[in-house]
Amino acid sequence: MRDGVRLSVYLYIPKGDGPWPALLEQRYANARSLRVRNEFAKLASHGYVVALQNFRGSQLSEGTWVGYRALGWGKLKDGYDTVEWLAKQKWCTGKIGTFGSSQAVYAQNFLAVTQPPSLTAQYMIDTGLSLFQEGYRIGGATRPNRFKGMGAVCRVPEHNDLLMQQWYAHPHYDRYWKQEDCARHFDKMNVPCMTIGSWYDFMCQGSVESYIGRQHRGGPQSQGNQKLLVGPWLHGRFNKGSKVGELQYPENAEFDLLGHMVRWFD
């Protein structure tokens, strides 16, 4: 990154000579499980280099864990730097797309605001815009306990304790939280995006508002180039069966995410 910190990136490169466009997901969660490796290898088989990066300070990535703050429009721009690094590799065409759900969607919104020249399109699932509204105070209630366990993903677990102390010091929406509110910067988001939302998701509001904001207040490449699909799912459960709680939906309620995403980027 621009400050010399090295972030962990797992690359899945298609067979053949290339070059290929690249797809990037940024997350703090484990990137090394067999399930993840199989999913990303399958995506790469469709003709894309797939890059999976862990946030600064999480898993094997160096640096201090600061949540999403290093990904956006502040002094550090880890998302921007990663996109432009990928674009310069000899196996890349220079076109970069981003994808992912939940934590990876916050990262995508932060990234879009920074406008890396090589960012071409995005695919977002269960979207968050404001860490205050859709994280710290979901539905208006302060819920910091949801994030106490984040120390387990940190390279230095104590870094999460320090982050939680900052959150506790700002119980209301103030200047601190404005620094992590992507909804204030739709005018800087300037790429086509497919947004997938879930009606029973605690972040459903973020998915709908992200689509509306980009479609009507985004940059010239954003306005009119947004798509939204909302289905009968829970958070991150769009391909985990057709039953939601006591509600039984038809079998076609399951969603072919991989096929749909490949068609979008193609």
C-alpha positions in Angstrom: 0.0 0.0 0.0 1.0 3.6 -0.3 2.5 3.5 3.3 4.5 0.4 2.6 2.1 -2.0 4.5 1.6 -5.3 2.7 -1.8 -6.9 2.5 -2.5 -10.6 2.0 -4.0 -11.4 -1.4 -4.9 -14.8 -2.8 -4.9 -15.0 -6.6 -6.8 -17.4 -8.8 -5.5 -17.3 -12.4 -7.3 -19.0 -15.3 -5.5 -21.6 -17.5 -4.1 -20.2 -20.7 -2.0 -17.2 -21.8 -4.1 -14.3 -20.8 -4.3 -11.4 -20.1 -7.6 -11.4 -18.4 -9.8 -8.8 -16.6 -9.6 -9.2 -12.8 -12.3 -9.4 -10.1 -11.5 -8.3 -6.6 -13.1 -9.1 -3.2 -11.9 -7.5 0.0 -12.9 -9.0 3.3 -11.7 -9.5 6.9 -13.1 -13.0 7.1 -11.1 -16.2 6.5 -9.9 -16.5 2.9 -8.3 -19.9 3.1 -11.2 -22.3 3.7 -11.8 -25.2 1.2 -15.2 -23.8 0.4 -13.8 -20.3 -0.4 -11.0 -21.8 -2.5 -13.4 -23.9 -4.5 -15.8 -21.0 -5.1 -13.1 -18.7 -6.3 -11.5 -21.3 -8.5 -14.8 -21.9 -10.2 -15.2 -18.2 -10.8 -11.7 -17.9 -12.3 -12.6 -20.7 -14.7 -14.9 -18.3 -16.5 -12.0 -16.2 -17.7 -11.2 -13.8 -14.8 -8.3 -13.5 -12.5 -9.9 -13.5 -9.1 -8.2 -11.7 -6.2 -9.3 -12.1 -2.6 -7.7 -9.6 -0.2 -7.9 -9.4 3.6 -8.4 -6.0 5.2 -5.4 -4.2 6.8 -4.7 -5.8 10.1 -6.9 -8.8 9.6 -5.8 -12.4 9.0 -2.3 -12.4 7.5 -2.4 -8.7 6.3 0.0 -6.3 7.9 -0.8 -3.0 9.5 -3.2 -1.8 12.3 -6.8 -3.0 12.2 -9.0 0.0 11.8 -12.1 -1.7 10.4 -13.2 -0.1 7.1 -11.4 3.2 7.7 -8.3 2.4 5.6 -10.4 1.5 2.6 -12.0 4.8 1.8 -11.3 8.4 1.1 -9.0 9.2 4.0 -5.2 9.3 4.2 -5.0 5.6 3.4 -6.7 4.2 0.3 -6.1 0.5 0.4 -8.9 -0.3 -2.1 -7.7 2.2 -4.6 -4.1 1.1 -4.3 -5.1 -2.6 -4.7 -7.2 -2.0 -7.9 -4.4 0.0 -9.6 -1.8 -2.7 -8.6 -4.0 -5.4 -10.1 -4.5 -3.4 -13.3 -0.7 -3.1 -13.8 0.1 -6.8 -13.7 1.1 -8.4 -16.9 -1.7 -11.0 -16.7 -4.4 -8.3 -16.4 -6.1 -6.4 -19.2 -6.3 -3.3 -17.0 -10.1 -3.7 -16.3 -11.1 -4.5 -12.7 -14.4 -5.4 -11.3 -15.3 -5.9 -7.6 -17.8 -8.3 -6.0 -18.8 -9.7 -2.6 -21.4 -9.5 0.1 -21.9 -7.7 3.4 -18.4 -6.8 4.7 -17.1 -6.9 1.1 -19.9 -4.5 0.0 -19.0 -1.9 2.5 -15.5 -2.2 1.0 -16.9 -1.7 -2.5 -18.8 1.4 -1.6 -15.7 2.9 0.1 -13.7 2.0 -3.0 -16.2 3.6 -5.5 -15.9 6.9 -3.7 -12.1 7.0 -4.3 -12.6 6.6 -8.1 -9.7 4.4 -9.1 -9.3 4.8 -12.9 -9.2 1.0 -13.6 -12.5 0.2 -11.7 -15.0 -0.8 -14.4 -18.0 -2.4 -12.7 -19.2 -3.7 -9.3 -21.5 -6.5 -8.1 -22.8 -6.0 -4.5 -24.8 -8.4 -2.3 -26.6 -7.2 0.9 -25.3 -3.7 0.9 -24.1 -1.4 3.6 -23.6 2.3 3.2 -23.3 3.7 6.7 -21.4 1.8 9.4 -23.4 3.8 12.0 -26.9 3.0 10.5 -26.3 -0.5 9.3 -23.7 -1.6 11.9 -23.3 0.2 15.1 -27.0 1.2 15.5 -29.1 -1.1 13.4 -32.7 -0.1 13.7 -31.8 2.8 16.0 -30.4 0.6 18.8 -26.8 0.7 19.8 -25.4 -2.8 19.1 -21.6 -2.7 19.6 -21.6 -6.2 21.0 -22.0 -7.6 17.5 -18.4 -6.5 16.8 -16.6 -7.4 20.0 -15.7 -10.8 18.6 -13.9 -9.2 15.7 -10.6 -9.5 17.6 -10.6 -13.1 16.4 -9.9 -12.0 12.8 -7.3 -9.4 13.8 -3.6 -10.0 13.4 -3.3 -8.2 16.8 -6.6 -8.9 18.7 -6.1 -5.9 21.0 -6.5 -3.6 18.0 -10.2 -4.4 17.9 -10.5 -3.3 21.6 -9.1 0.1 20.7 -11.5 0.4 17.8 -14.5 -0.5 20.1 -13.3 2.2 22.5 -13.6 4.8 19.7 -17.1 3.6 18.9 -18.2 3.8 22.5 -16.9 7.4 22.6 -19.3 8.3 19.7 -22.8 7.1 20.6 -24.5 9.5 18.2 -24.1 10.2 14.5 -21.3 12.9 14.5 -18.2 13.9 12.6 -16.6 10.5 13.4 -19.3 8.5 11.8 -19.6 10.8 8.8 -16.1 9.7 7.8 -17.6 6.2 7.3 -20.9 7.2 5.6 -20.8 6.4 1.9 -24.3 7.8 1.4 -22.8 11.3 1.6 -20.7 10.6 -1.5 -23.0 9.2 -4.2 -21.8 11.9 -6.6 -18.3 10.4 -6.6 -19.5 6.9 -7.4 -19.1 6.5 -11.1 -19.4 2.9 -12.3 -22.2 0.5 -13.3 -23.3 -1.7 -10.4 -25.6 -4.7 -9.9 -27.1 -4.7 -6.4 -28.6 -7.8 -4.9 -30.7 -7.3 -1.8 -32.7 -9.6 0.6 -36.1 -8.6 2.0 -35.4 -10.2 5.4 -31.9 -8.8 5.7 -31.1 -6.3 8.4 -29.2 -4.4 5.7 -32.0 -4.4 3.1 -32.4 -0.6 3.5 -28.7 -0.2 2.5 -29.2 -2.3 -0.6 -32.2 -0.2 -1.8 -30.7 3.2 -0.9 -27.4 2.3 -2.5 -29.2 1.5 -5.8 -31.3 4.7 -5.6 -28.4 6.9 -4.7 -26.1 5.7 -7.4 -28.9 5.6 -10.1 -30.1 9.1 -9.5 -27.2 11.0 -7.8 -24.1 9.2 -9.0 -21.6 10.2 -11.6 -22.2 10.1 -15.4 -21.2 6.4 -15.7 -23.3 5.6 -12.7 -26.6 7.2 -13.4 -28.9 5.0 -15.5 -26.4 2.1 -15.2 -27.6 0.5 -12.0 -29.6 -2.7 -11.5 -31.4 -3.9 -8.4 -32.8 -7.3 -7.6 -34.3 -8.0 -4.2 -35.4 -11.5 -3.2 -37.0 -13.5 -0.3 -33.8 -14.3 1.5 -32.0 -13.7 4.8 -28.6 -12.0 5.0 -26.2 -14.0 2.8 -28.7 -16.8 2.4 -29.7 -16.3 -1.2 -28.5 -19.8 -2.2 -29.2 -21.7 1.0 -32.6 -23.2 0.3 -36.1 -21.8 -0.3 -37.3 -21.7 3.3 -37.0 -18.5 5.4 -38.1 -19.0 9.0 -41.6 -20.5 8.8 -42.1 -19.2 5.2 -41.7 -21.8 2.4 -41.1 -20.3 -1.0 -41.0 -22.1 -4.3 -37.8 -23.9 -5.3 -37.0 -21.1 -7.7 -36.5 -18.8 -4.8 -32.9 -20.0 -4.7 -30.6 -17.8 -6.7 -27.8 -18.8 -9.1 -25.3 -16.2 -7.9 -22.3 -17.4 -9.9 -24.1 -17.6 -13.2 -25.8 -14.2 -12.7 -22.5 -12.5 -11.7 -20.6 -13.9 -14.6 -23.3 -12.6 -17.0 -23.1 -9.2 -15.4 -19.3 -8.9 -15.7 -19.2 -10.4 -19.2 
